[in-house]
Amino acid sequence: MEKGKIEQIVNDILVTKIELKEEMIERDASLKDDLGIDSLSLLDLLTFLEKAFTIKIKLYELDGVETLEHLYDFLENKIRVKEQDKTTT
């Protein structure tokens, strides 16, 4: 999946499910400080991301994911691994 598509899906989830204002969505936005995503919101976000991308995400995997850019990169790598696993099985 292309990174641009991943970003589009994540941003849509942030606006429609987490109820953030679209103008808040910037690549360098801090999940916690700029977007106000607390631990409860993070768990909700993980659930929506898992469903949208059909992947499993452990909370500890997000250690160090501080900005939207980090989240996009994390998801891109997670999805790439999932797609590679499909082709090798």
Backbone torsions as a table, in degrees:
resi	resn	phi	psi	omega
1	MET	NA	137.1	-179.0
2	GLU	-72.2	146.9	-178.2
3	LYS	-60.0	-37.3	178.8
4	GLY	-60.4	-38.3	177.7
5	LYS	-68.4	-39.8	177.5
6	ILE	-60.8	-47.2	179.9
7	GLU	-59.9	-43.2	-179.7
8	GLN	-60.9	-45.3	-179.5
9	ILE	-65.6	-45.4	179.3
10	VAL	-60.9	-47.5	-179.1
11	ASN	-61.6	-39.9	178.1
12	ASP	-63.0	-42.1	177.9
13	ILE	-62.9	-43.6	-179.7
14	LEU	-60.9	-37.5	-178.4
15	VAL	-80.8	-46.8	-172.5
16	THR	-85.9	-32.9	-175.9
17	LYS	-101.6	-41.6	-179.1
18	ILE	-89.2	-12.6	175.2
19	GLU	64.4	43.3	172.8
20	LEU	-89.2	154.8	176.3
21	LYS	-77.2	138.0	-176.4
22	GLU	-56.4	-35.7	-178.3
23	GLU	-68.8	-13.1	176.9
24	MET	-79.5	-19.5	-172.8
25	ILE	-79.1	105.0	176.5
26	GLU	-136.0	146.3	-175.4
27	ARG	-55.8	-37.9	-176.7
28	ASP	-93.3	9.3	179.7
29	ALA	-67.7	132.7	175.3
30	SER	-73.4	130.9	179.5
31	LEU	-58.4	-44.1	-175.8
32	LYS	-82.3	-55.7	-171.4
33	ASP	-76.1	-44.4	-176.4
34	ASP	-86.6	-38.9	-175.2
35	LEU	-98.2	-10.9	177.4
36	GLY	69.1	27.4	-179.9
37	ILE	-81.4	107.7	178.4
38	ASP	-89.9	-175.2	-175.1
39	SER	-62.9	-37.3	178.8
40	LEU	-68.9	-43.7	177.4
41	SER	-63.6	-35.2	179.2
42	LEU	-64.3	-41.2	177.7
43	LEU	-63.7	-41.4	175.9
44	ASP	-61.3	-45.5	-179.9
45	LEU	-59.9	-43.2	179.0
46	LEU	-59.7	-42.3	179.2
47	THR	-61.1	-46.0	179.7
48	PHE	-65.2	-39.6	179.6
49	LEU	-66.9	-41.5	178.5
50	GLU	-60.2	-42.3	179.2
51	LYS	-68.6	-43.2	-176.5
52	ALA	-65.6	-37.5	-174.9
53	PHE	-107.6	3.0	-176.4
54	THR	46.2	55.1	177.2
55	ILE	-131.9	166.0	174.0
56	LYS	-110.3	132.6	179.5
57	ILE	-126.0	123.6	173.9
58	LYS	-87.5	140.8	-177.2
59	LEU	-55.4	-39.9	-178.7
60	TYR	-64.6	-22.5	178.8
61	GLU	-65.5	-19.3	-178.2
62	LEU	-90.9	3.6	174.1
63	ASP	-57.9	128.3	-179.1
64	GLY	90.7	-10.1	176.1
65	VAL	-84.9	100.6	-174.1
66	GLU	-109.3	-25.8	-177.0
67	THR	-122.0	167.6	175.5
68	LEU	-60.3	-38.9	178.2
69	GLU	-57.9	-44.3	177.2
70	HIS	-61.4	-40.6	-179.8
71	LEU	-65.3	-44.4	177.3
72	TYR	-57.9	-46.1	-179.3
73	ASP	-64.0	-43.3	178.3
74	PHE	-57.7	-48.5	-178.2
75	LEU	-65.9	-39.8	178.2
76	GLU	-58.6	-45.3	179.0
77	ASN	-66.3	-42.7	-179.7
78	LYS	-62.0	-43.1	-179.6
79	ILE	-69.3	-39.0	178.8
80	ARG	-61.1	-43.8	178.6
81	VAL	-62.0	-43.4	179.3
82	LYS	-61.1	-43.8	-179.4
83	GLU	-67.7	-36.3	177.1
84	GLN	-67.1	-38.3	178.1
85	ASP	-63.1	-37.0	178.6
86	LYS	-64.6	-37.9	-177.1
87	THR	-77.4	-20.4	-179.1
88	THR	-95.6	-6.7	179.8
89	THR	-101.8	NA	NA
